[in-house]
Amino acid sequence: MKKSEWSDREIEELLRHMPKIQDHRDPRDIYQNLSLKKRKTFPWVLPSIAAAAALFLLIVLGPKLMDGGPKTQYSFDQSSNKKSVEQNIAMKKKDAAQKDYSISKAENYDRMSEGPLKTAIYEDEIGSGKVITYWVPDDQAQNLIPVSTIVQESQNESWLDLFNEHMSQVNEDAWGLSEYYPINAEFKYDEKNQILEVNVPADHQYGQGAANELMFLNIIKKDIASNSDLKKVKLFTDGKPGIEFGNTGIETELIIQPEKNHAYLLYYPNNNETPYLVPTIESFKTIKDAIAAMKKDDPTNGLRKSMLFELSEKDMTIQDNTLHVTMEKNAKMKNDQITLFSFEALLLTAKEFGLEKVMIKNAPIKQIGPFDLSIENKVPIAPNLRNIE
Amino acid sequence: MDSVFDELYKKYHHDVFQFLFYMVRNREQAEDLVQEVYIRVFKSYNRFEGKSSEKTWLFSIARNVAIDYFRKQKGWKDRLMEKFDWSTNQLKDDYPIPEEITVQKEEIQWVYKCLEYCNVDQRAVIILRFLQDLSIAETAQALGWTESKVKTTQHRSLKLIKKHMETFYAKEESNIEKVRVER
């Protein structure tokens, strides 16, 4: 029966008749859920692991990020220079910066060291050591850059022994170049037939992709051409003749031709202010053509012009294996790093054409770094000296 | 299985469950909360001094669990709004009426709905006093109140329920009237 009014007692009575509610779950389930939940009593464990991992990553990646691209480094240098250098000099710097980005960069380099430094290896520097040149791809794998080092020769080691020995110490990363060495192959010299044997393992990666195989073949050719006068290389895979390349098919031998008649330009690796002197892929008929090419940037290959001298086009002669060039009247020349690079590029290019000495006539200054311009200077033994440890 | 759990389960599980069920008015929530009660019991079982009976101790934990649950239900936004908006002092829930209630006679259903209008304290007192049949003294112990506070709260909640029962009745009457008129 429904009523319109209830007394307290009646309400109480109704409340007492409220249905009894029971938990239908098995006590064992409840207990199991409990122990599951108990384990979750450390809610800070996961976040703290994540935080530790993040911190670790930050420590590992931090320095790399700090270094940043070449842009950040450049701007840093500029700003620090502006502060430290007198206004007078800063004005000059501005002029130079307008002329060429690379020049201002090299000038920075200049001030950081004591004076302009030569980068190639010359006769008088070798002493009892031996020069080994490794051709290393740049970090875009566009150019092959010859990097030379002086190694101490112990009893009767051939160039190949030294080449093999020091291959693993090539430090591409520190030089701003691509990781390539040690080459995953065995180099052996067959004395009877005067042939070099290159043996790659069965699982080698050098045949994969056109760029890959081309680079491998070029590096082998250039390494051998610049370190020896061998003419022929035989290729083996796991002891069997021939190496299979995806595009060219199976190659059993390479004919080595001496590298000749290239012009040297400048290559600036990322994060690095010191340029490398790099021969062009193209070769030239005459040294005049080569010097003309040195006056232009080569943007397709990422190379910058190396020739800053105002040389007279007409007065360029070769006598007794010596290149004679003449500076234009009123031409300017500074004793700084970029000028030295320019001079070395000229020396190396002259060497490409089989010349032994270079003489600059009418030079406005007498000295560039260690070079005395009033006399004939000998061409270097090899470009781009870097130390290997 | 843990012997402590076993004992507590046998003696009090359904009482605690029923208390939580009427507090939060939802079976699933009650099931979750009863777990939480056990966890808190195990954490502080060593500290249980025996000043009160085990039963009232369990109920006091269950009440705290329920209150924490209601606090969590309201986000920080709601809590902030509540500070400014005093008209929404009521704790309302939107759960449908559980099956156990819908099969009961209409008056029981009304009572259940009326409980919604009680605040947490009032509801706790009603449940402990009438559904669990605890004495005034036991209820005071479980809630940590004085006996007189229990008595006044109980009186007020009964009055509140009575008031809402009457409105339910009035609504019902008018519905029937309407039906008659329409005929």
Interface residues (C-beta under 8 A of the other chain):
Chain A: K2 K3 S4 E5 W6 D8 I11 E12 L14 L15 R16 H17 M18 P19 K20 I21 Q22 D23 R25 P27 R28 I30 Y31 N33 L34 K37 K38
Chain B: M1 D2 F5 D6 Y9 H13 H14 F17 Q18 F21 Y22 R27 A30 E31 V34 Q35 Y38 I39 F42 P98 E100 I101 Q104 E106 E107 I108 V111 Y112 I126 F130 L131 D133 L158 I161 K162 M165 E166 Y169 A170 E172 E173
